[in-house]
C-alpha cells in the first residue's frame, strides 16, 4: 500500500513524489473508472496501464478518447494514441497527460495481475476466474 504523506508541507510532498520507488509511482498513476465500470467492479479508481481506453476530462484535449500507448512512471504521465501535437520540424509528438485528468472507459483485462486486483472487490470477476 502507498504510504501516506504525514506532513502537509509542500516541500515534503514534493520530496515524496521525487523519491518514490517505481512500484509506488505506479499506484499513483491511477484514474477514475467510468460510472458503468465503477458499478460493475465496485471500485472508484484503478492504476492506468498500456492498452486501456481513457477519456480526457480536463485540459486542452477535454472530451477526446483514445488508447493508452505509453505509461511513464518516471514523469507521472500517460500518452494516448491520437493525442498529438505538431513539432517545428513537422513531426507529430504524443502529448503527455496526467492520469488524474483521465477517466477509464474500457479496461485491458488480459493482464492476470489486473484480474486478481479486480477479483478482490468484484464478485463478477471472482466467478469468471473460477471458470
C-alpha positions as CSV (number, residue, x, y, z in Angstrom):
1,X,0.0,0.0,0.0
2,X,1.2,3.5,-0.6
3,X,2.5,5.1,2.5
4,X,0.6,8.2,3.5
5,X,2.4,11.6,3.4
6,X,2.3,12.6,7.1
7,X,3.3,16.2,6.6
8,X,1.2,18.8,4.8
9,X,4.2,20.9,3.9
10,X,4.6,21.2,0.1
11,X,8.3,20.6,0.4
12,X,7.8,17.1,2.0
13,X,5.1,16.3,-0.5
14,X,7.4,17.1,-3.4
15,X,10.2,15.1,-1.8
16,X,7.9,12.1,-1.5
17,X,7.0,12.3,-5.2
18,X,10.5,12.7,-6.4
19,X,11.9,9.9,-4.2
20,X,9.1,7.4,-4.7
21,X,10.1,4.0,-6.0
22,X,8.6,2.8,-9.3
23,X,6.1,0.3,-7.8
24,X,4.8,3.2,-5.6
25,X,4.7,5.6,-8.5
26,X,2.6,3.0,-10.5
27,X,-0.1,3.2,-7.9
28,X,-0.1,7.0,-8.0
29,X,-0.8,6.8,-11.8
30,X,-4.4,5.9,-11.1
31,X,-7.5,7.3,-12.8
32,X,-11.2,7.2,-12.1
33,X,-13.3,4.5,-13.6
34,X,-16.4,5.4,-15.7
35,X,-19.7,5.1,-14.0
36,X,-20.6,1.7,-15.6
37,X,-17.1,0.2,-14.8
38,X,-17.3,1.6,-11.3
39,X,-20.6,-0.1,-10.7
40,X,-19.5,-3.3,-12.3
41,X,-16.3,-3.7,-10.4
42,X,-17.2,-1.9,-7.1
43,X,-14.2,0.3,-7.4
44,X,-13.7,4.0,-7.8
45,X,-10.2,4.1,-9.4
46,X,-7.5,1.8,-10.8
47,X,-4.0,2.4,-12.0
48,X,-3.9,3.1,-15.7
49,X,-1.9,0.7,-17.9
50,X,-1.0,0.4,-21.5
51,X,-3.9,-0.7,-23.8
52,X,-6.6,0.8,-21.6
53,X,-9.0,3.2,-23.2
54,X,-9.4,6.5,-21.5
55,X,-11.3,9.7,-21.9
56,X,-9.7,13.1,-21.1
57,X,-11.8,15.1,-18.7
58,X,-9.7,18.2,-18.2
59,X,-7.4,20.4,-20.2
60,X,-7.0,21.3,-23.9
61,X,-7.9,17.8,-25.1
62,X,-11.1,17.5,-22.9
63,X,-13.6,15.1,-24.3
64,X,-11.2,13.2,-26.6
65,X,-10.8,9.4,-26.2
66,X,-8.1,7.0,-27.1
67,X,-6.0,4.0,-26.2
68,X,-3.0,4.4,-23.8
69,X,0.2,3.8,-25.8
70,X,2.8,4.5,-23.1
71,X,2.9,5.0,-19.3
72,X,5.8,7.0,-18.0
73,X,6.2,6.2,-14.3
74,X,9.3,8.5,-14.0
75,X,7.4,11.6,-15.1
76,X,3.9,10.6,-13.8
77,X,2.4,10.9,-17.3
78,X,0.5,8.8,-19.8
79,X,0.5,9.0,-23.6
80,X,-2.7,8.5,-25.6
81,X,-3.0,7.4,-29.2
82,X,-4.3,10.2,-31.3
83,X,-3.5,13.0,-28.9
84,X,-0.5,14.6,-30.7
85,X,1.0,18.0,-31.3
86,X,2.9,19.1,-34.4
87,X,6.5,19.9,-33.7
88,X,8.5,22.6,-35.5
89,X,10.3,20.0,-37.7
90,X,6.9,18.8,-39.0
91,X,6.8,15.5,-37.0
92,X,3.9,14.6,-34.6
93,X,4.7,14.0,-30.9
94,X,2.5,12.4,-28.3
95,X,1.2,14.8,-25.6
96,X,1.9,13.8,-22.0
97,X,-1.2,13.8,-19.8
98,X,-1.5,13.3,-16.1
99,X,-3.7,10.3,-15.4
100,X,-5.8,12.1,-12.8
101,X,-7.2,14.1,-15.7
102,X,-8.5,11.0,-17.4
103,X,-11.3,8.5,-16.9
104,X,-11.0,4.8,-17.7
105,X,-13.8,3.9,-20.2
106,X,-12.5,0.4,-21.2
107,X,-10.0,-1.8,-19.4
108,X,-7.5,-4.2,-20.7
109,X,-8.3,-7.4,-18.9
110,X,-5.8,-9.8,-20.5
111,X,-3.4,-8.9,-17.6
112,X,-3.5,-11.6,-15.0
113,X,-2.5,-9.3,-12.2
114,X,-5.2,-6.8,-13.0
115,X,-7.9,-9.6,-12.9
116,X,-6.6,-10.6,-9.5
117,X,-6.8,-7.0,-8.3
118,X,-10.4,-6.7,-9.6
119,X,-11.4,-10.1,-8.1
120,X,-10.7,-8.8,-4.6
121,X,-13.7,-6.4,-4.8
122,X,-15.9,-7.6,-7.6
123,X,-18.0,-10.8,-7.3
124,X,-18.4,-10.8,-11.1
125,X,-14.7,-11.2,-11.7
126,X,-14.4,-13.9,-9.0
127,X,-17.0,-16.0,-10.8
128,X,-15.1,-15.5,-14.1
129,X,-11.8,-16.5,-12.6
130,X,-13.3,-19.8,-11.3
131,X,-14.4,-20.9,-14.7
